[in-house]
Amino acid sequence: MTRCLSAAIFFALAFLSAAPAGAQTDNQARPASQVPALFLSDIHLDPYADPAKVARLNAAPVADWAAILAAPASPTQSQDFAALAKACPVRGIDTPNALWLSSLAALRARAARVRFVTISGDLLAHAFDCKYRTLLPAATHADYVAFAGKTVGYVISSLRAALPGVPLYIAMGNNDSGCADYALDSAHDPFLALTAKIVADALPPDLPRADRDQVLRDFSAGGYYAVPIGALPRTRLIVLDDIYLSPRYQTCAGKPDPAPAAAQLAWLQSQLAAARAAHERVWVLSHIPPGVDLYSTARKLTNVCAGGKAQMFLGSEQLADILASYPDIIRLALFGHTHSDEMRLLTHESSGPASQNGQPTSKNGERTTDDGVPLKIVPSITPVNGNLPTFTLASVDPASATLTDYTVFIASNSTGIGTAWSPEYTFSSAYRQPAFNAASLTRLIAGFQADPGAQTSASQAYLRDYFPGDASSVIKFAWPQYACSMDHDSAASFAACACRAASAGAR
């Protein structure tokens, strides 16, 4: 909980100083017409949890990893792990194999009937490269790339074994790299080339060979691909690797390179235009969400009301702008990265003749209830931030590709030992909305912004469930500003909204 306690202080300082003077629990409960799906994010499997096993893992094929990891702990496991944590500091503990096995058992019990799975990136643990080089200092870079690839292979193969025959749609995250966090090579990265077959093999078995070959080419080139979602008619899934869009992105040689971001955004534009022309619906799957990073903004004590610019998750606002330009076809955008349970609405902030006081407008100057792209940030499996692990079971209307409902399942502890998984909440029950769509999010977010004290049942539900396992959510310290970030994805519009909220609170 260190991150949350320190964040509370930062939120209070940053934004106070800125002011001018009855849930369904499994797939069987859903209507037969709905398509059940599973959303996972930020698994962050840690193969280094027992450091004495790492040399064997490094030498073994993926097929042998399950037995090695499941073997009794080494006699010096706790001392070795403590020494490794000192050499490669991480803010908490990532997913050990015991927790991953507990997650898989829960998925077998709860998600056996899902028609597809999405994974919003970050399969590898934090400080992955540091831990490898600390434990295996004589290993080569090629050895490291192979080990990272085998870790991805273990995660995906064990998930496929738990849910046999269920297609997986996989995005990469900023930790999913063959060199370092937020680093990939700009073209045909060796790690992406190695993992491309894992990603392609997990897609629906009836995917045409030509489409699978295209996935292999696109993913190897830049970590992106587009495929039909087999369970949803006339629906295209567009998968991005937005590590290239991060302001922290660099090549494996440690150099900036804007080319892969530009290439990926151009590809995205072409995919969306083609989907619109073909009258297809679209889902977007990636890792780092667009918009304002409120935690980093507060941590840096940024006074947005005095001209300071809010910290953004991505290096530009282009991704948000592109996605918001296609509200007629994009039914859902799925992201991860924050490890929290969040909802946002991407709106085209220049869609009207003018922006009114920083508020997005439609062509007649008023935001409509269907003007926007619904965005879900999927909470994590890893408990590294002090949260409890979760997974999300969803219900989708196949006729419209709309996310109609979802239930978040939460673990009773973060170890995987004696862990029970139970429903935490269901969207429809918590928020009294008919679907997770633009109309519902418009109503919810307007209600949040009109409730600066977070007194309504909807606001209380959001605060309760934002950080899984902790009812005293850190965002209550900056609830009005957080509510602004939910549908103001540019720095300028967020500042206008946040300063209005701060001014109203000061009166």
VODOBA-645126 format. One record per residue (C-alpha): x, y, z. Coordinates in steps of 0.05 Angstrom, whole numbers, plus 5000, padded with zeros to 4 digits. Layout:
> X; Y; Z
...
***
This chain:
> 5000; 5000; 5000
> 5061; 5047; 4998
> 5041; 5073; 4930
> 4971; 5089; 4954
> 4991; 5123; 5019
> 5042; 5168; 4984
> 4993; 5182; 4928
> 4942; 5206; 4978
> 4989; 5260; 5001
> 5008; 5280; 4931
> 4935; 5284; 4908
> 4917; 5329; 4966
> 4976; 5375; 4957
> 4974; 5380; 4882
> 4902; 5394; 4873
> 4885; 5434; 4936
> 4942; 5481; 4919
> 4917; 5486; 4848
> 4850; 5514; 4870
> 4841; 5588; 4861
> 4820; 5623; 4924
> 4445; 4835; 4867
> 4498; 4813; 4822
> 4504; 4758; 4772
> 4565; 4716; 4787
> 4581; 4671; 4728
> 4569; 4657; 4655
> 4510; 4611; 4669
> 4470; 4670; 4697
> 4475; 4710; 4633
> 4421; 4709; 4579
> 4433; 4656; 4526
> 4437; 4710; 4472
> 4498; 4741; 4504
> 4569; 4720; 4488
> 4611; 4708; 4550
> 4683; 4733; 4549
> 4742; 4739; 4596
> 4785; 4802; 4605
> 4855; 4795; 4636
> 4910; 4846; 4645
> 4978; 4856; 4677
> 4993; 4784; 4695
> 5066; 4801; 4708
> 5087; 4729; 4721
> 5151; 4726; 4762
> 5194; 4665; 4744
> 5247; 4691; 4792
> 5205; 4681; 4855
> 5250; 4622; 4873
> 5318; 4645; 4846
> 5350; 4577; 4853
> 5305; 4550; 4799
> 5322; 4602; 4747
> 5383; 4567; 4717
> 5340; 4505; 4705
> 5285; 4546; 4674
> 5336; 4580; 4630
> 5362; 4514; 4603
> 5294; 4480; 4597
> 5241; 4483; 4542
> 5175; 4514; 4558
> 5143; 4445; 4563
> 5185; 4432; 4626
> 5171; 4498; 4661
> 5107; 4476; 4696
> 5143; 4419; 4732
> 5203; 4462; 4751
> 5160; 4518; 4778
> 5113; 4471; 4816
> 5170; 4434; 4850
> 5181; 4447; 4925
> 5213; 4513; 4942
> 5288; 4514; 4948
> 5314; 4514; 5020
> 5342; 4584; 5011
> 5283; 4613; 4973
> 5265; 4668; 5021
> 5337; 4692; 5031
> 5351; 4688; 4956
> 5288; 4726; 4939
> 5304; 4780; 4990
> 5374; 4789; 4961
> 5346; 4793; 4890
> 5294; 4844; 4912
> 5350; 4886; 4941
> 5391; 4882; 4877
> 5330; 4897; 4832
> 5280; 4938; 4874
> 5207; 4933; 4856
> 5150; 4968; 4893
> 5117; 4902; 4913
> 5113; 4828; 4896
> 5092; 4806; 4826
> 5054; 4743; 4809
> 5089; 4680; 4835
> 5072; 4614; 4803
> 5027; 4594; 4861
> 4984; 4655; 4849
> 4982; 4642; 4774
> 4961; 4569; 4786
> 4907; 4593; 4833
> 4884; 4642; 4779
> 4881; 4586; 4728
> 4841; 4542; 4775
> 4791; 4598; 4786
> 4786; 4609; 4711
> 4773; 4535; 4699
> 4716; 4539; 4750
> 4687; 4606; 4731
> 4705; 4618; 4658
> 4700; 4550; 4625
> 4644; 4574; 4579
> 4675; 4639; 4554
> 4680; 4646; 4478
> 4743; 4687; 4478
> 4796; 4719; 4522
> 4830; 4787; 4517
> 4897; 4802; 4550
> 4914; 4876; 4556
> 4990; 4867; 4561
> 5046; 4861; 4612
> 5056; 4787; 4618
> 5127; 4794; 4645
> 5146; 4815; 4715
> 5174; 4883; 4733
> 5251; 4890; 4733
> 5252; 4828; 4689
> 5318; 4845; 4655
> 5353; 4865; 4720
> 5334; 4800; 4755
> 5356; 4757; 4697
> 5424; 4790; 4691
> 5434; 4788; 4767
> 5421; 4714; 4770
> 5454; 4695; 4704
> 5510; 4745; 4693
> 5545; 4702; 4640
> 5483; 4697; 4595
> 5481; 4731; 4528
> 5429; 4780; 4501
> 5402; 4723; 4457
> 5395; 4680; 4520
> 5355; 4736; 4553
> 5309; 4745; 4493
> 5297; 4670; 4493
> 5281; 4669; 4568
> 5232; 4727; 4560
> 5199; 4691; 4502
> 5195; 4626; 4542
> 5161; 4663; 4600
> 5108; 4689; 4552
> 5102; 4619; 4524
> 5091; 4590; 4593
> 5038; 4641; 4612
> 5000; 4630; 4547
> 5007; 4555; 4543
> 4983; 4546; 4615
> 4924; 4592; 4601
> 4906; 4553; 4538
> 4909; 4488; 4577
> 4862; 4517; 4630
> 4813; 4540; 4577
> 4821; 4490; 4520
> 4796; 4512; 4452
> 4783; 4583; 4474
> 4818; 4635; 4430
> 4863; 4686; 4463
> 4873; 4756; 4436
> 4939; 4782; 4464
> 4969; 4852; 4468
> 5038; 4868; 4492
> 5054; 4917; 4549
> 5112; 4962; 4567
> 5144; 4906; 4608
> 5139; 4857; 4550
> 5207; 4867; 4520
> 5270; 4830; 4501
> 5315; 4886; 4527
> 5284; 4932; 4580
> 5220; 4964; 4605
> 5191; 5012; 4553
> 5244; 4990; 4503
> 5237; 4954; 4436
> 5275; 4959; 4372
> 5242; 5002; 4320
> 5231; 4949; 4267
> 5229; 4873; 4270
> 5247; 4870; 4343
> 5275; 4800; 4361
> 5228; 4792; 4421
> 5167; 4808; 4378
> 5191; 4761; 4324
> 5200; 4706; 4376
> 5131; 4716; 4408
> 5093; 4727; 4343
> 5080; 4652; 4334
> 5055; 4647; 4407
> 5005; 4703; 4394
> 4983; 4676; 4326
> 4975; 4604; 4351
> 4928; 4628; 4406
> 4879; 4658; 4356
> 4817; 4620; 4334
> 4836; 4554; 4300
> 4790; 4568; 4241
> 4825; 4635; 4225
> 4843; 4631; 4151
> 4917; 4617; 4138
> 4925; 4683; 4100
> 4899; 4722; 4160
> 4945; 4684; 4208
> 5005; 4697; 4164
> 4987; 4771; 4163
> 4985; 4771; 4239
> 5054; 4740; 4240
> 5081; 4794; 4194
> 5048; 4853; 4229
> 5064; 4830; 4299
> 5136; 4815; 4282
> 5143; 4884; 4250
> 5112; 4926; 4305
> 5071; 4886; 4356
> 5004; 4903; 4324
> 4952; 4863; 4285
> 4879; 4861; 4266
> 4833; 4800; 4263
> 4759; 4785; 4264
> 4731; 4767; 4332
> 4702; 4700; 4315
> 4648; 4701; 4368
> 4622; 4770; 4347
> 4595; 4776; 4275
> 4625; 4831; 4232
> 4670; 4855; 4288
> 4744; 4871; 4278
> 4794; 4870; 4335
> 4851; 4920; 4327
> 4910; 4905; 4373
> 4965; 4956; 4386
> 5032; 4955; 4420
> 5031; 5026; 4447
> 5098; 5021; 4481
> 5121; 5057; 4419
> 5073; 5115; 4436
> 5099; 5124; 4507
> 5142; 5184; 4523
> 5189; 5135; 4557
> 5198; 5093; 4494
> 5269; 5081; 4469
> 5303; 5030; 4425
> 5343; 4974; 4457
> 5404; 5017; 4444
> 5373; 5071; 4488
> 5357; 5120; 4432
> 5291; 5155; 4416
> 5258; 5137; 4350
> 5190; 5167; 4329
> 5184; 5124; 4267
> 5149; 5062; 4297
> 5096; 5105; 4332
> 5081; 5142; 4267
> 5078; 5077; 4229
> 5031; 5045; 4279
> 4984; 5104; 4281
> 4981; 5106; 4205
> 4965; 5032; 4205
> 4911; 5043; 4257
> 4880; 5098; 4214
> 4878; 5051; 4154
> 4847; 4995; 4194
> 4792; 5040; 4222
> 4777; 5070; 4154
> 4773; 5000; 4124
> 4727; 4976; 4180
> 4681; 5036; 4170
> 4679; 5025; 4095
> 4662; 4952; 4106
> 4608; 4969; 4158
> 4644; 4930; 4211
> 4644; 4942; 4285
> 4711; 4949; 4321
> 4743; 4932; 4388
> 4811; 4961; 4405
> 4859; 4924; 4451
> 4924; 4954; 4478
> 4961; 4967; 4543
> 4976; 5039; 4561
> 4912; 5080; 4560
> 4909; 5149; 4528
> 4892; 5209; 4570
> 4915; 5241; 4635
> 4959; 5204; 4684
> 4930; 5234; 4747
> 4976; 5197; 4794
> 5039; 5224; 4760
> 5009; 5293; 4753
> 4996; 5296; 4828
> 5062; 5264; 4846
> 5099; 5319; 4809
> 5057; 5372; 4844
> 5035; 5399; 4777
> 4991; 5460; 4785
> 4950; 5456; 4722
> 4911; 5518; 4742
> 4975; 5559; 4740
> 4995; 5536; 4671
> 5028; 5469; 4688
> 5013; 5413; 4639
> 4983; 5349; 4664
> 5025; 5286; 4656
> 4998; 5242; 4601
> 5002; 5167; 4594
> 5025; 5172; 4522
> 5074; 5218; 4487
> 5019; 5253; 4447
> 4944; 5258; 4443
> 4941; 5227; 4374
> 4916; 5159; 4395
> 4858; 5188; 4434
> 4842; 5235; 4376
> 4842; 5178; 4326
> 4799; 5132; 4367
> 4750; 5188; 4385
> 4741; 5201; 4311
> 4707; 5134; 4302
> 4651; 5131; 4354
> 4604; 5104; 4301
> 4643; 5038; 4296
> 4687; 5029; 4358
> 4644; 4993; 4409
> 4698; 4982; 4462
> 4771; 4998; 4478
> 4806; 4954; 4528
> 4870; 4975; 4564
> 4909; 4958; 4627
> 4973; 4987; 4657
> 4946; 5023; 4718
> 4928; 4957; 4753
> 4864; 4992; 4776
> 4792; 4982; 4755
> 4773; 5043; 4714
> 4726; 5069; 4662
> 4735; 5127; 4613
> 4701; 5157; 4553
> 4741; 5182; 4494
> 4708; 5242; 4461
> 4728; 5282; 4401
> 4744; 5347; 4435
> 4742; 5387; 4370
> 4681; 5353; 4341
> 4639; 5416; 4346
> 4648; 5485; 4318
> 4684; 5504; 4382
> 4703; 5476; 4450
> 4663; 5509; 4504
> 4704; 5523; 4566
> 4746; 5462; 4553
> 4684; 5418; 4546
> 4680; 5374; 4485
> 4621; 5391; 4441
> 4583; 5358; 4386
> 4562; 5393; 4322
> 4505; 5430; 4355
> 4548; 5450; 4415
> 4521; 5397; 4462
> 4551; 5329; 4477
> 4503; 5274; 4457
> 4493; 5210; 4497
> 4524; 5167; 4443
> 4583; 5212; 4426
> 4645; 5176; 4449
> 4684; 5112; 4453
> 4676; 5071; 4517
> 4743; 5052; 4547
> 4753; 4999; 4602
> 4818; 4994; 4641
> 4821; 4922; 4664
> 4849; 4911; 4734
> 4909; 4866; 4744
> 4926; 4795; 4764
> 4991; 4819; 4796
> 4986; 4845; 4868
> 5049; 4888; 4860
> 5014; 4953; 4880
> 4984; 4923; 4943
> 4918; 4907; 4908
> 4886; 4839; 4907
> 4887; 4800; 4842
> 4825; 4802; 4797
> 4797; 4778; 4731
> 4735; 4802; 4695
> 4680; 4760; 4664
> 4642; 4798; 4612
> 4577; 4792; 4574
> 4573; 4818; 4502
> 4514; 4829; 4456
> 4535; 4795; 4391
> 4485; 4836; 4349
> 4518; 4902; 4367
> 4586; 4880; 4396
> 4568; 4921; 4458
> 4595; 4903; 4526
> 4529; 4894; 4563
> 4555; 4875; 4632
> 4614; 4848; 4670
> 4631; 4818; 4738
> 4699; 4827; 4771
> 4724; 4768; 4811
> 4774; 4781; 4867
> 4823; 4737; 4904
> 4820; 4730; 4980
> 4896; 4739; 4985
> 4955; 4754; 4940
> 4996; 4691; 4951
> 4956; 4638; 4914
> 4960; 4594; 4976
> 4891; 4577; 5004
> 4863; 4631; 4958
> 4788; 4635; 4945
> 4760; 4675; 4887
> 4692; 4708; 4892
> 4651; 4763; 4857
> 4672; 4833; 4878
> 4617; 4870; 4840
> 4576; 4870; 4776
> 4572; 4932; 4733
> 4497; 4932; 4722
> 4482; 4924; 4797
> 4534; 4974; 4820
> 4516; 5029; 4770
> 4445; 5014; 4748
> 4463; 5021; 4675
> 4439; 4976; 4618
> 4506; 4969; 4584
> 4578; 4993; 4584
> 4569; 5040; 4525
> 4577; 5113; 4509
> 4507; 5132; 4532
> 4516; 5099; 4600
> 4586; 5127; 4610
> 4562; 5197; 4591
> 4508; 5193; 4646
> 4555; 5162; 4697
> 4612; 5211; 4687
> 4566; 5271; 4687
> 4539; 5245; 4754
> 4610; 5237; 4781
> 4629; 5308; 4760
> 4566; 5335; 4792
> 4583; 5299; 4858
> 4649; 5330; 4882
> 4640; 5300; 4951
> 4630; 5230; 4924
> 4565; 5221; 4961
> 4522; 5184; 4910
> 4517; 5109; 4909
> 4551; 5107; 4840
> 4610; 5150; 4864
> 4617; 5107; 4927
> 4616; 5044; 4884
> 4671; 5071; 4840
> 4714; 5091; 4899
> 4703; 5023; 4931
> 4722; 4982; 4870
> 4776; 5026; 4838
> 4833; 4993; 4877
> 4814; 4919; 4885
> 4814; 4898; 4958
> 4819; 4968; 4988
> 4755; 5005; 5003
> 4792; 5069; 5023
> 4810; 5087; 4952
> 4865; 5137; 4942
> 4826; 5175; 4888
> 4778; 5201; 4940
> 4831; 5254; 4955
> 4823; 5282; 4885
> 4755; 5256; 4864
> 4732; 5319; 4825
> 4797; 5320; 4786
> 4795; 5245; 4774
> 4724; 5252; 4748
> 4749; 5304; 4700
> 4802; 5257; 4673
> 4748; 5205; 4656
> 4723; 5242; 4595
> 4776; 5297; 4583
> 4833; 5261; 4549
> 4873; 5322; 4528
> 4916; 5363; 4576
> 4880; 5428; 4558
> 4809; 5403; 4568
> 4829; 5366; 4632
> 4859; 5430; 4660
> 4796; 5470; 4644
> 4752; 5418; 4677
> 4797; 5409; 4738
> 4804; 5483; 4750
> 4729; 5493; 4746
> 4721; 5437; 4797
> 4774; 5469; 4842
> 4741; 5537; 4836
> 4673; 5509; 4853
> 4702; 5473; 4913
> 4733; 5537; 4939
> 4667; 5574; 4940
***
